[in-house]
Amino acid sequence: MADHNELNEEEFQDAVMSSSCQYTPGLAIQLEEADLGTKQSVVEMFTDDHFLIDVDQLAIGPMISDGHYSIVYSGWYKSQPVAIKTVMPDNTAAVSPERRAKFGKEVLMLSKVKHDNIVEFIGAAVEPTMVIVTELMGGGTLQKYLWSLRPNLVDLKLAIKFALDISYAMEYLHSIGVIHRDLKPANLLLTNGLKKIKVADFGLATEDTEREKTVEAGTYRWMAPELFNVEALRKGEKKYYDHKVDIYSFSLVLWELLTNETPFKGRNTILVAYAVANNLRPSVENIPQSIVPLLESCWSEDPANRPEFSEIRAFLEKFHQSLCLEENKPISIEQSEEGGHEVGNSEPADCEINETEASKRKPGCLLR
């Protein structure tokens, strides 16, 4: 892919990638059982080529991020700014069978799911490099936005609006049987102007079935207790859990939105696992008291006690409405006298919420 035109870095300095995967019933199981041990078998999975892109029209710009198995670039596809995720190594023939299988699963999911709060899939390529192309998000990750405000807080109405966007996406995914398994601020992307959050990076997503699944999937600070291996399992061994793992992860994201702190800060992965397994949770001392019951139910040790996203969404809409109806009262969170935080430079949110979602039910407050 080195022959493609390189773009000016300034055109992409504020851009953020998204590599989202989406869902169609049965595909995850089919791909887990499929033999994707050869390059040809990956190509054969894409017999429906409507989502295969013309790599000759793909222009690669500066690198946005890199990981163990992929590199993400900003770029253009035809006249559209895009994010380009390339699977490593960049020669398809050299990619391991396991990575080929995961690539195939991710692409087939991405090609089926559409939602206003999930990053849009544009297309994929298999030769000469395995590539996934998605819309380019200009607002960066939620993680970077929160870091930019520290030690100050996000405006409360804006924080609740962000939480609502996430709940809309997750309610949709759960309704069609998808577990994200890696919900965290680094996988939540912002549009320009902080108008909307979209869920991205579904590389660990799986079907919510009765089948046993891989454990220790996700990022430790946001992983539900049932995802940790309390008892030793043999390599490749699996156990059962369901979509409620995402509810737990959401509770930590909501806590971060309200406190602008990192959960279990200062603890390594082993200590985080120990804390979560022993039902230790972040402090709710400086959380608005009306939200504390929601947080505590979402991070309950027993998955059966965690609410569904439909319930979370309804609660947040009502809470958002209460904020909207407050007249001439600044939105802030009272902190302790010892050097408490203040609301940061985030723009105060108006009372607009997701119009697409709100149109399906009684709105929480006035929509523009």
WOPEDA-V687868 format. One record per run of one state. SS is the DSSP state (hx for helix, st for strand, lp for the rest). FROM is the first residue (numbers start at 1). TO is the last residue. Records with the same first field share a line. If there is no record, write none. Layout:
BEGIN
SS=FROM-TO  FROM-TO
END
This chain:
BEGIN
lp=1-5  7-8  13-15  17-26  34-38  46-48  53-54  67-69  78-79  88-91  95-96  111-117  119-120  126-130  136-136  138-140  150-152  154-155  176-177  180-184  191-191  195-196  200-205  208-212  215-219  223-224  228-237  240-243  260-268  278-288  299-302  306-308  326-342  344-354  359-368
st=6-6  16-16  52-52  58-66  70-77  80-87  118-118  121-125  131-135  137-137  141-141  153-153  178-179  188-190  197-199  206-207  213-214  238-239  343-343
hx=9-12  27-33  39-45  49-51  55-57  92-94  97-110  142-149  156-175  185-187  192-194  220-222  225-227  244-259  269-277  289-298  303-305  309-325  355-358
END
